[in-house]
Amino acid sequence: MESQPDMNSHQEDFLEAAEALLEREARPNVRATRTATSRSVLMRLYVSHFLSTWNSRMFEFGAVLFLASIFQGTLLYASIYALVRSASAVVLSSWLGSKMDRSNRLVATRHSIVWQRVPVAVSCACFVALLMPSYRESEPIVSGLFLAVVLLACMEKLAATANTVAVERDWVIIVADTLAIGRQDLNASMRRIDLFCKLVAPVVISLVDGLSTKVAVWTVLEVNVLCVFIEYIAIAQVYKAIPELVRTVSVPTDDGSGAVEDAPERPTANQQSMIKSAIHLVKRAASPWREYVASPVFLASFALSLLYLTVLSFGTTMVTYLLHTGFDPLQLGCLATAAVAFALYDSNSRLVAVSLILGVALSRIGLWGFDLSVQFLVQEGVEEDARGRFSSTEMGVQNVFEMLSFATTVVFPLPEQFKYPVFISYGAIVLAAICFAAYVRKERGHLLHISKCWGGDKMRRSYQALPGGL
């Protein structure tokens, strides 16, 4: 009888040892499975972001080349195109962010993909028509097609803004937390994709445009149509693999009620007057801007936005101006590539250091590095239910300063007056530094660790307390 308990105890010990052994053997398999899943999810996220950024960069640079080829000898059309495109983002970006905060993440991101590609495809059709001599002979047709191109560019700009806000400012946070990877590492990887596309896409479209502008237009069209299906499926697979991306908490609307989707306003018995309705709409439109200003990271975000007030970049106006001064599309593409390469590779490279675009390259390093830093601060300091509104409003402010940079070249259009827009750009940099210094002072209580800078800690450690408290 006594041997029976001993046998049971031995069996229990054996089972415990076997379970421990199986658990130890299973751990590497579980870790391997998680690693494989993480890699699969990240690869799909990178593919979707790459295709979105590539097509956006290629169309952005290509549209300038197409307009310069169609409307030769004038900067008017390119300036109107850039101003209206930026203005649309300023006016509608906050509203767009509010919509995204209340929408299903996958639906909102897929809509942004489709509404990026459709306007680009139709714009390419308009560019092809404008390149035909038979259409260019009719002034009404040219004006109508140009108006269509501008409106389509506004749609593409808003969709691109929505995609950037959704993926870079919202999805990245949840994916990083779910997969237990460093958020800064994921941010840096996404930014490297952006820089690579900004590096290569202008060169590719410039090479094709150097052969034939019409072929370049068709290239942009075909790439956009082919990529939309891959991007559409890849982002859905990321959403399916990360259950945390599903919104489970209702998001407060502008009137304070909680609702994930927009609820249609029910007509009341006492209809509001036109004036009250207008005031309500104005307040509702201003709500994201008030929320943006009241945010604890407002000064850091505003400092970043100020850096977009610059004329020393490969924007629409500068590219068009350089084309009319004798540069060909391939040369401009190589210059833009050199500017980005300076940020990606060795900053001590003599080949890059002696290039004519040294200043632009240096400014890109500062802008992209500071952008990455502020992006992390925004991700840390803005609540989940306000990320879309904040980030889209931030992009609206950036577009305001971008428009102001266009305005400086309108006020000072002559080449000998170009120094004045440059001085204004310098002033914006100084103001941005002041704003960020104020943010640091507010968060840390001081700007510099004086003790560490001047060796105060070492000096304090060198002092010895006297006995008796003397």
C-alpha angles and dihedrals in degrees: 000000000000092000092062095068089045091054091048092050091049090050091050091049090049092050092048091050091048092049091050091049092049091047091052091049092047095052096072089047091051091047090048091050092049091048092050091048092049092050091048093050093045092048091054091046091050092047092051093046093045094052092046093048095041094053092044093051093044094051093043093055095034095053090059091052092047093050092047090051094047099041103037122184098025139079093199099095095044091048093050090047093052096043096050092043091053093042091057090057091048094051101039107026095089092049089048092052091051090052091051093050089057097042137084107271096228094045092049093048093046090050089052090053094050095044090051094053101040096056090046091052093049091044090055089053089053091049090051090052092048090053091058112096092217092060095042091061091068113074095198091052092048092049092047094049092047090050089051091050091052094049092046090050089055090054091048092048093052092047091048089050090050092050093049093048092047099046106029099035103033116015093046092059095051095042092050093049094045095048092041094235128138112276091212090053092051091046090052092049092051090048092050088055089051092049092047091053091047088049101049107023096067091049093050095049091042091054092051093044089052088061097042133339091212091053089049091054091050090048092056090048096050095045091051094050094047096046098049094075094050092046092046093054097040095056090048090054090052090050092050093049094051110056090183089072089072110097109236100164123070114244120225114247126216093273092052099255120125118244134140094206128042111268115216113244112249116224112244129213092250105054114209118245121254091254094052091047091051091049090050091052092048092050091048091050091047094049096085090048092052089048090050093052092046093052116112090233094050096110093051092048092046090050089056091048091053090061089067089069094090137114093199099089139088093262130142097276097045094045092049091047092051091049090055092047093060108277116130123221094258092054091050091049090052091049091052089047092052090052092055093040088058088061095045103042141036111325089203093063108131092208091060095035093061094045121115092240096060093122094049091048092052091048090052091054091053095044097048094041092049091044090056091049094049090046089059091048090051092049090052098041104041123075120240095247091054102042095098095048094045097045095045091048089049090054089048090056090048089054090050091059091042088056090049089055088055089048092055091060089048092053092043103032100156120094092233089056094055090100090072095060087046091054089049089053090052090051091053090053092052091048090049090053090051092050093050091046088054090051092051091047091051095048100041102025091236140045101226135026093239093185092055094041094052099032095254093150092057091047091052091049090051092060116088122207113242118235116260093027093282 
